């Protein structure tokens, strides 16, 4: 039974921008692989911070910044929030606000885990680039059909020409030809399997044989299955072993669906308004490669310093692999949004990155994401003194 009630309220949000002055849809970021890339400037590593220097350093106040975040949380009735900011690939600020569990008055800590929604997509994108770098898959490989990565195990033969034409790169760049008409299938009946979802899309959904850019959660779900096929591991296991563990990230995982399936240290998620759609009525586990990860803001900050094309922290991939939209831009932002979740991951410029995660979204999800970005962007752009520390080492 199709759960059409979910259509309007459950679409994962992505917003990518090349500069802080221009806010574009992901079309700008992904549609043109031939865009000229930025030059990575090699900078000398700073001198290590000694204990004496840290102790003797003048106290740096974030009182005004934190007051703005508290005010933001009151305005949007956000129960809990985490922020992490890196400067020159060092974690210079990490802070937790509010409650992980309002009913039991359990505060958010820096180790609390949140659903990150569509920020899962950059993780999947990096995983595909890693498989390509290791020679396990070509990004130009076809996905379906006798010669495709996934063969003919999904749907009914014969496949249409549009299905046979889909490549791995088409899915990465949201150019498969599929759309969400009549609704985003990833929010269909939570009991349906991948096999059933794939068969519905292949057999019954129209596909544009001359596709334009169209942001599609389902495409990244397919990429998750490509990763499984080529690595002979589950999607989660491959990413944890080959992407996250080398970065020093050990606590990220695919989230559960219900309150009872909540992991240790995972926050409680709250609906935008009383009586609105419950954050626990979705199949988040099934969203794995496009929206299923849970993480802390500190984990996300560690992830981005390993893909930001800077030299202080070794990247997980060579720069030529990372010189792909949207990773190659001087400034890019990826946001995530689900009922009960709002998240932002930003390469602000060549000096600063940041991440922020919340356990609520507002009914106007763009407003809550734009507001928190404005606060953090302004702090980064106007502050002249930052702590000379690296909190990744704590």
RASUL-V272979 format. One record per backbone hydrogen bond with DSSP energy under -1.0 kcal/mol. NH is the residue of the N-H (numbers start at 1). CO is the residue of the C=O. If there is no record, write none. Layout:
NH,CO ; NH,CO
This chain:
4,2 ; 6,3 ; 7,4 ; 10,6 ; 28,25 ; 30,26 ; 31,27 ; 35,32 ; 54,50 ; 55,51 ; 56,52 ; 66,62 ; 67,63 ; 68,64 ; 69,65 ; 70,66 ; 71,67 ; 72,68 ; 73,69 ; 74,70 ; 75,71 ; 76,72 ; 78,73 ; 81,97 ; 82,357 ; 83,95 ; 84,355 ; 85,93 ; 86,353 ; 87,90 ; 88,351 ; 90,87 ; 92,85 ; 92,90 ; 93,85 ; 95,83 ; 97,81 ; 99,79 ; 100,106 ; 101,106 ; 105,102 ; 106,101 ; 108,98 ; 112,109 ; 113,265 ; 114,295 ; 116,293 ; 119,116 ; 120,117 ; 121,118 ; 124,120 ; 125,121 ; 126,122 ; 127,123 ; 128,124 ; 129,125 ; 130,126 ; 131,127 ; 132,128 ; 133,129 ; 134,130 ; 135,132 ; 136,131 ; 141,138 ; 143,166 ; 145,151 ; 148,145 ; 149,142 ; 150,143 ; 153,150 ; 164,160 ; 165,161 ; 166,163 ; 168,141 ; 169,139 ; 171,167 ; 172,168 ; 173,169 ; 174,171 ; 175,170 ; 187,184 ; 188,185 ; 192,189 ; 197,193 ; 198,194 ; 199,195 ; 200,196 ; 201,197 ; 202,198 ; 203,199 ; 204,200 ; 205,201 ; 208,177 ; 214,174 ; 221,217 ; 222,218 ; 223,219 ; 224,220 ; 225,221 ; 226,222 ; 227,223 ; 228,224 ; 229,225 ; 230,226 ; 231,227 ; 232,228 ; 238,234 ; 239,235 ; 240,236 ; 241,237 ; 242,238 ; 243,239 ; 244,239 ; 245,240 ; 247,244 ; 248,245 ; 249,244 ; 253,294 ; 255,292 ; 262,259 ; 266,263 ; 267,113 ; 268,100 ; 270,359 ; 276,273 ; 281,278 ; 284,282 ; 288,285 ; 290,287 ; 291,287 ; 292,288 ; 294,253 ; 295,114 ; 300,296 ; 301,297 ; 302,298 ; 303,299 ; 304,300 ; 305,301 ; 306,303 ; 307,304 ; 316,306 ; 321,318 ; 322,318 ; 323,319 ; 324,322 ; 327,324 ; 328,324 ; 329,326 ; 332,347 ; 334,345 ; 336,343 ; 338,341 ; 341,338 ; 342,358 ; 343,336 ; 344,356 ; 345,334 ; 346,354 ; 347,332 ; 348,346 ; 349,352 ; 353,86 ; 354,346 ; 355,84 ; 356,344 ; 357,82 ; 358,342 ; 359,80 ; 368,364 ; 369,365 ; 370,366 ; 371,367 ; 372,368 ; 373,369 ; 374,370 ; 375,371 ; 376,372 ; 377,373 ; 378,374 ; 379,375 ; 380,376 ; 381,377 ; 382,378 ; 383,379 ; 389,387 ; 391,91 ; 393,390 ; 394,391
